[in-house]
Amino acid sequence: MRKKIIFTSVILILLSAAAFIIFSGTSNKKVYIASSVQRGPFEVLVYSSGQLEAQSSENIVVPEILRNRNVRIYEIKITDLIEEGTVVDSGDYVASLDHKTVEEVLVNAQEDLEQALNNFDDAKMDSNLTLSNYRDIIINAKEEVEEMQIILDESVYESPAVIRKAEMDLEKAKRKLKQETSAYVLRERQAVSKVERSYMELKLRQERVDLLLQVYNSLKIKAPKSGMVIYGRDRTREKIKVGSTVSPWMPIIATLPDLSSMHSLTYVNEIDISKVKTNQKVSIGIDALPEKVLDGEVISVANIGQPMPKSDAKVFEVKIKVKGDVSDLKPAMTTSNIIQTDLFKDTLFIASETVFKNDSLQYVFLDLNGVISKQIVDLGEENENFVLIRKGLNENDKILFSPPENEEDLAFQGMDIYKEIKERKLKEEKESKKSENGNLISSKTNVSGGESSKN
């Protein structure tokens, strides 16, 4: 249907142009190529190329153990990868990750473990030696108390002053014994705590070494189920290959797609993305199978754009569900997508090349029985070759593809149309600003309400 519409429109334009040339052949005037205003169905189309992907798939990812925060390996290279398209069974080998990266980290962890073991041994020896010395001090303090007690007992026949001094010495010795005994309890706690901290550090170092050994033994990646291996993509949308870097945050190495349901992943430029909506119909061509054309439907449109590689332009991701028989389709096949964003069953339209513009006007060169004028037009939607006419022209009006020689002398016709367009744009701008202000007020009200509720 679409090809028929385009073919018919082009034939009509060519016939109009040919008729105009033949009709004007007997005149001495300069001949201009002209076209006619056509009436009929009008499609608004967006063209994009894409790539087939399975709608659902099982991901082959880096080992889950790499996500452990104690591993501290933030990215790792792929050193080997089986050929894309290989059909594997569950448990079959798929890829290898860089063992050297883990070996370097493991060696450092083992050195840390050895240091922690030495620190633990030192802490135990220091504790034993320190506590042994303090136990000797307590024994000496006890003996001093006993000695002072003997002196006091023997001074029973001495003068009161001698007896008093002996009593004071005994009290002093007892206080010292009590102090040393209390201090020993604190020092023992400190020593035990120091040994425990050293042991905990040793345990953590040992656990990390054990963890890294597990990581080292998990670097050969195997398929979680049977299927066809399709390489994943990195953050720049480039396909994963040997030498690519993966990480716990970008973990996908490859996928095992469900080939019974496919979609085309495409990117639409920021100029056309406003036209694209979900549920729109799509015609999908397969570059590898030129004879195959499938129906499709837009199932998702990204809200946020992303820059194209090596370009300042932004594109938006669009997913298109492929309908019909997909048994002969393969992931990564290139698709040519034609998205029907609008359809007018009966409307006026003209060739895009017949429209001219200046700073504020859009107009055509209208030829009415040999009298040429600049006719202001109100345009609507457009597609690759044609643009819809809202106002300013009638069916079968003849318009020129190029300006006449006396272009500068021609007056504009249809200034009332220009005023209508201007008023419409001003109204749209006001409504847009009103909507923006309403959203801003609503946002402020919500914030204020939130604060009030807190108060």
Legacy VTK file of the C-alpha trace (Angstrom):
# vtk DataFile Version 3.0
C-alpha trace
ASCII
DATASET POLYDATA
POINTS 455 float
0.000 0.000 0.000
2.789 2.410 0.962
4.805 1.726 -2.196
1.683 2.197 -4.292
0.990 5.600 -2.706
4.540 6.832 -3.257
4.714 5.447 -6.804
1.368 7.035 -7.759
2.359 10.410 -6.273
5.691 10.490 -8.101
4.005 9.528 -11.431
1.420 12.302 -10.987
4.132 14.884 -10.345
6.149 13.739 -13.367
3.065 13.792 -15.585
2.172 17.270 -14.350
5.667 18.527 -15.028
5.746 16.923 -18.499
2.329 18.340 -19.414
3.374 21.799 -18.306
6.581 21.637 -20.404
4.701 20.396 -23.507
1.950 22.969 -23.076
4.460 25.784 -22.738
6.630 24.591 -25.646
4.998 26.939 -28.197
5.522 30.017 -26.023
8.514 32.350 -26.098
8.452 32.543 -22.297
10.994 30.705 -20.162
9.820 27.205 -19.323
9.592 26.267 -15.609
9.162 22.785 -14.243
5.928 22.624 -12.316
3.973 20.227 -10.142
0.333 19.962 -9.111
-1.275 19.941 -5.697
-2.386 16.362 -5.162
-5.209 14.910 -3.079
-5.118 11.449 -1.609
-3.777 9.358 1.272
-0.675 10.746 2.983
1.708 8.822 5.258
4.145 10.368 7.715
7.078 7.992 7.971
10.268 7.802 10.007
13.095 5.708 8.584
15.761 4.055 10.729
18.110 1.120 10.578
18.303 -1.276 13.490
19.509 -4.623 14.674
17.607 -7.745 15.591
17.667 -8.890 19.203
15.759 -11.523 21.118
13.037 -10.100 23.318
14.207 -12.318 26.155
17.514 -14.009 26.788
19.699 -15.589 29.454
22.790 -13.526 30.215
26.250 -15.044 30.577
27.921 -12.821 33.156
31.079 -12.485 35.216
31.200 -14.703 38.337
28.890 -13.536 41.108
31.789 -13.733 43.559
33.379 -10.680 41.875
30.567 -8.591 43.375
31.882 -9.337 46.879
33.239 -6.047 48.236
36.229 -7.814 49.814
37.479 -8.935 46.391
38.141 -5.327 45.283
38.657 -6.181 41.595
36.704 -3.496 39.790
37.291 -4.579 36.177
38.845 -7.522 34.382
39.656 -8.335 30.757
38.359 -11.180 28.629
41.322 -13.281 27.445
39.427 -15.918 25.461
35.953 -16.168 23.936
34.309 -18.817 21.784
33.023 -17.798 18.348
29.748 -15.898 18.228
26.882 -18.048 16.986
28.245 -21.219 18.609
25.487 -23.456 19.963
26.354 -24.653 23.471
24.853 -26.958 26.068
24.456 -26.133 29.734
27.865 -26.183 31.417
29.871 -25.778 28.194
32.905 -23.478 28.161
32.244 -19.951 26.858
35.037 -17.588 27.905
38.050 -16.981 30.144
38.815 -13.909 32.233
42.308 -12.578 32.905
44.025 -14.796 35.510
46.984 -12.399 35.821
44.766 -9.665 37.254
43.616 -11.986 40.036
47.140 -13.380 40.562
48.513 -9.890 41.242
45.784 -9.146 43.763
46.188 -12.607 45.316
49.947 -12.158 45.799
49.365 -8.843 47.584
46.658 -10.434 49.740
48.972 -13.315 50.692
51.671 -10.825 51.692
49.126 -8.988 53.831
48.131 -12.321 55.389
51.733 -13.136 56.256
52.171 -9.710 57.841
48.949 -10.169 59.830
50.177 -13.581 61.041
53.461 -12.026 62.220
51.553 -9.244 63.973
49.377 -11.826 65.720
52.399 -13.791 66.921
54.070 -10.571 68.121
50.906 -9.517 69.959
50.765 -12.848 71.799
54.446 -12.700 72.794
54.206 -9.068 73.882
51.159 -9.856 75.988
52.795 -12.840 77.689
55.991 -10.901 78.423
54.199 -7.792 79.672
51.796 -9.705 81.903
54.649 -11.838 83.242
56.523 -8.700 84.327
53.433 -7.301 86.024
52.822 -10.590 87.823
56.358 -10.363 89.206
55.630 -6.831 90.424
52.530 -8.085 92.251
54.551 -10.921 93.863
57.141 -8.389 95.027
54.385 -6.161 96.406
52.931 -9.092 98.346
56.354 -9.919 99.812
56.819 -6.298 100.781
53.503 -6.381 102.660
54.635 -9.510 104.506
57.985 -7.894 105.321
56.286 -4.747 106.666
53.986 -6.945 108.775
56.967 -8.719 110.336
58.670 -5.407 111.152
55.481 -4.158 112.784
55.151 -7.332 114.870
58.744 -7.078 116.054
58.364 -3.404 117.040
55.874 -4.178 119.811
58.464 -3.283 122.455
59.774 -0.238 120.647
58.814 3.388 121.201
55.455 4.573 119.961
57.148 6.510 117.147
58.858 3.406 115.799
55.622 1.441 116.025
53.744 4.214 114.195
56.310 4.268 111.400
56.082 0.488 111.025
52.270 0.746 110.793
52.547 3.457 108.118
55.001 1.395 106.083
52.655 -1.576 106.229
49.689 0.532 105.072
51.783 1.933 102.249
52.821 -1.555 101.125
49.198 -2.735 101.182
48.074 0.249 99.074
50.807 -0.467 96.567
49.745 -4.132 96.350
46.152 -3.120 95.782
47.123 -0.640 93.076
49.329 -3.139 91.277
46.609 -5.797 91.453
43.995 -3.394 89.974
46.448 -2.232 87.315
47.180 -5.835 86.344
43.470 -6.463 85.649
43.392 -3.466 83.263
46.655 -4.448 81.590
45.379 -7.982 81.130
42.262 -6.661 79.414
44.399 -4.457 77.159
46.637 -7.364 76.250
43.679 -9.640 75.478
42.080 -6.891 73.366
45.307 -6.363 71.420
45.611 -10.072 70.724
41.938 -10.281 69.693
42.340 -7.343 67.271
45.377 -9.002 65.748
43.443 -12.255 65.442
40.482 -10.525 63.753
42.847 -8.854 61.294
44.474 -12.204 60.615
41.061 -13.805 60.093
39.990 -11.087 57.618
43.231 -11.452 55.673
42.782 -15.216 55.554
39.171 -14.876 54.375
40.252 -12.508 51.572
42.944 -14.923 50.405
40.395 -17.771 50.420
37.949 -15.540 48.519
40.531 -14.643 45.874
41.391 -18.306 45.433
37.714 -18.946 44.720
37.708 -16.043 42.231
40.803 -17.453 40.530
39.120 -20.835 40.150
35.928 -19.263 38.716
37.488 -17.370 35.788
36.488 -19.982 33.225
32.958 -18.951 32.267
30.406 -21.619 31.388
26.955 -21.506 29.814
24.059 -21.512 32.332
21.832 -23.319 29.800
21.816 -24.459 26.187
21.475 -21.976 23.335
23.281 -19.886 20.718
26.017 -17.581 22.049
25.588 -13.919 21.086
28.219 -11.452 22.259
27.136 -8.752 24.700
27.897 -5.042 24.322
30.013 -2.651 26.379
29.067 0.831 27.583
29.810 2.307 24.128
27.483 -0.240 22.472
30.484 -1.989 20.898
30.384 -5.781 20.820
32.313 -7.651 23.494
35.478 -9.314 22.159
38.782 -10.703 23.413
40.470 -7.817 25.210
37.194 -6.155 26.229
36.817 -5.161 29.866
33.927 -6.334 32.026
33.111 -5.555 35.647
30.562 -6.287 38.374
28.663 -3.193 37.128
28.902 -4.123 33.413
28.849 -7.906 33.847
27.373 -9.241 30.590
29.835 -11.209 28.457
27.304 -12.842 26.128
23.656 -13.850 25.937
21.694 -16.955 25.074
18.658 -15.510 23.252
15.175 -16.969 22.940
14.935 -17.004 19.127
11.179 -17.546 19.095
10.469 -13.858 19.816
12.491 -11.001 18.309
12.584 -7.224 18.291
14.512 -4.632 16.324
16.589 -2.262 18.426
16.985 1.054 16.622
17.934 4.658 17.369
15.916 7.643 16.143
17.391 11.147 15.921
16.154 13.917 18.190
14.411 15.697 15.275
12.043 12.778 14.577
11.682 11.214 18.038
8.694 13.417 18.982
6.713 11.711 16.206
7.401 8.183 17.430
4.963 6.645 19.929
4.275 3.162 21.238
1.802 0.970 19.293
2.684 2.612 15.961
2.883 0.267 12.975
6.244 -0.521 11.419
7.359 -2.171 8.187
10.552 -4.142 8.793
12.955 -5.128 6.038
15.783 -7.610 6.669
18.978 -6.627 4.845
20.211 -10.225 4.714
16.837 -11.410 3.336
15.788 -8.751 0.787
12.610 -10.574 -0.159
11.372 -10.705 3.432
9.264 -7.833 4.802
7.629 -8.197 8.215
5.119 -6.183 10.188
6.149 -4.660 13.469
4.963 -2.454 16.313
6.758 0.112 18.451
6.819 -1.257 22.016
9.090 1.264 23.795
10.561 4.728 23.263
13.377 6.016 25.488
12.697 9.213 27.447
16.364 10.165 27.613
18.648 10.562 24.619
22.233 9.452 24.334
25.081 10.841 22.235
26.019 9.044 19.064
29.612 7.730 19.091
32.036 10.297 17.622
29.243 12.844 17.147
27.469 15.672 18.986
24.055 14.456 17.799
21.710 12.683 20.212
19.575 9.655 19.465
16.800 7.873 21.344
16.489 4.117 21.713
13.339 2.600 20.170
12.331 -1.068 20.409
10.123 -2.584 17.714
8.396 -5.942 18.161
8.736 -8.160 15.096
5.541 -9.955 14.111
5.113 -12.982 11.876
7.458 -15.891 11.134
10.881 -15.240 12.737
12.247 -18.771 12.385
14.849 -17.740 9.783
15.954 -14.597 11.609
19.177 -14.373 13.608
20.262 -11.911 16.296
22.388 -8.989 15.057
20.839 -9.036 11.564
20.461 -5.473 10.253
16.908 -4.207 9.765
15.445 -1.337 7.749
12.544 0.074 9.741
9.800 2.315 8.358
7.696 3.653 11.243
4.261 4.970 10.284
3.845 7.881 12.706
0.662 9.211 11.091
-1.776 8.475 8.229
-4.164 10.918 6.514
-6.660 9.056 4.328
-7.684 12.077 2.231
-5.677 15.313 2.230
-3.793 17.792 0.022
-0.026 17.520 -0.338
2.783 18.865 -2.511
6.396 17.980 -3.273
8.772 19.242 -0.573
11.059 20.807 -3.227
8.346 23.289 -4.193
8.356 24.959 -0.735
10.547 28.027 -0.179
11.286 29.881 3.068
12.561 33.175 4.401
12.975 34.329 8.001
9.264 34.265 8.798
7.329 32.831 5.851
6.844 29.572 4.000
5.574 29.993 0.466
5.314 28.482 -3.023
5.372 29.990 -6.512
1.791 29.535 -7.679
1.101 29.600 -11.420
-2.521 30.575 -12.186
-2.971 30.595 -15.957
0.519 31.942 -16.534
0.351 34.524 -13.714
2.952 33.630 -11.073
2.715 34.815 -7.445
4.309 34.072 -4.095
1.604 32.187 -2.245
1.972 31.861 1.532
1.061 28.350 2.721
0.251 26.725 6.044
2.079 23.399 6.114
1.437 20.298 8.173
3.248 16.986 8.555
5.872 15.920 6.049
7.537 12.739 4.912
10.584 12.004 2.788
9.226 13.582 -0.417
5.993 15.424 0.313
4.472 17.902 2.742
0.838 18.237 3.788
-1.038 21.463 2.933
-3.387 22.916 5.542
-4.252 26.166 3.817
-3.216 28.284 0.836
-3.622 25.918 -2.115
-6.342 23.951 -3.861
-6.302 20.612 -5.578
-4.586 20.659 -9.009
-3.041 24.118 -8.460
0.247 24.362 -10.352
3.373 25.298 -8.374
6.962 25.737 -9.554
10.034 23.781 -8.517
12.308 26.840 -8.967
11.876 30.625 -8.530
11.012 32.651 -11.644
13.398 35.300 -12.969
11.293 38.146 -11.560
11.094 36.608 -8.090
11.986 39.871 -6.329
9.157 41.748 -8.069
6.446 39.321 -7.009
4.139 40.248 -4.157
3.132 37.837 -1.407
-0.416 36.508 -1.502
-2.227 35.122 1.545
-1.040 37.448 4.343
-4.161 36.429 6.249
-2.711 32.902 6.401
0.541 34.295 7.792
-1.425 36.152 10.528
-3.307 32.955 11.428
-0.041 30.992 11.700
1.497 33.734 13.849
-1.520 33.883 16.185
-1.547 30.092 16.481
2.121 29.999 17.429
1.662 32.760 20.027
-1.265 30.856 21.526
0.762 27.641 21.640
3.655 29.469 23.343
1.301 30.956 25.958
-0.261 27.578 26.676
3.201 26.030 26.945
4.348 28.695 29.422
1.114 28.351 31.389
1.648 24.615 31.611
5.256 25.081 32.732
4.228 27.622 35.398
1.476 25.294 36.610
3.965 22.458 36.994
6.366 24.777 38.846
3.664 25.955 41.266
2.566 22.370 41.848
6.157 21.380 42.572
6.624 24.245 45.051
3.311 23.388 46.747
4.394 19.791 47.199
7.726 20.897 48.672
5.978 23.369 51.025
3.450 20.755 52.031
6.248 18.340 52.757
7.985 20.859 54.985
4.737 21.671 56.811
4.103 18.052 57.518
7.615 17.739 58.924
7.032 20.771 61.161
LINES 1 456
455 0 1 2 3 4 5 6 7 8 9 10 11 12 13 14 15 16 17 18 19 20 21 22 23 24 25 26 27 28 29 30 31 32 33 34 35 36 37 38 39 40 41 42 43 44 45 46 47 48 49 50 51 52 53 54 55 56 57 58 59 60 61 62 63 64 65 66 67 68 69 70 71 72 73 74 75 76 77 78 79 80 81 82 83 84 85 86 87 88 89 90 91 92 93 94 95 96 97 98 99 100 101 102 103 104 105 106 107 108 109 110 111 112 113 114 115 116 117 118 119 120 121 122 123 124 125 126 127 128 129 130 131 132 133 134 135 136 137 138 139 140 141 142 143 144 145 146 147 148 149 150 151 152 153 154 155 156 157 158 159 160 161 162 163 164 165 166 167 168 169 170 171 172 173 174 175 176 177 178 179 180 181 182 183 184 185 186 187 188 189 190 191 192 193 194 195 196 197 198 199 200 201 202 203 204 205 206 207 208 209 210 211 212 213 214 215 216 217 218 219 220 221 222 223 224 225 226 227 228 229 230 231 232 233 234 235 236 237 238 239 240 241 242 243 244 245 246 247 248 249 250 251 252 253 254 255 256 257 258 259 260 261 262 263 264 265 266 267 268 269 270 271 272 273 274 275 276 277 278 279 280 281 282 283 284 285 286 287 288 289 290 291 292 293 294 295 296 297 298 299 300 301 302 303 304 305 306 307 308 309 310 311 312 313 314 315 316 317 318 319 320 321 322 323 324 325 326 327 328 329 330 331 332 333 334 335 336 337 338 339 340 341 342 343 344 345 346 347 348 349 350 351 352 353 354 355 356 357 358 359 360 361 362 363 364 365 366 367 368 369 370 371 372 373 374 375 376 377 378 379 380 381 382 383 384 385 386 387 388 389 390 391 392 393 394 395 396 397 398 399 400 401 402 403 404 405 406 407 408 409 410 411 412 413 414 415 416 417 418 419 420 421 422 423 424 425 426 427 428 429 430 431 432 433 434 435 436 437 438 439 440 441 442 443 444 445 446 447 448 449 450 451 452 453 454
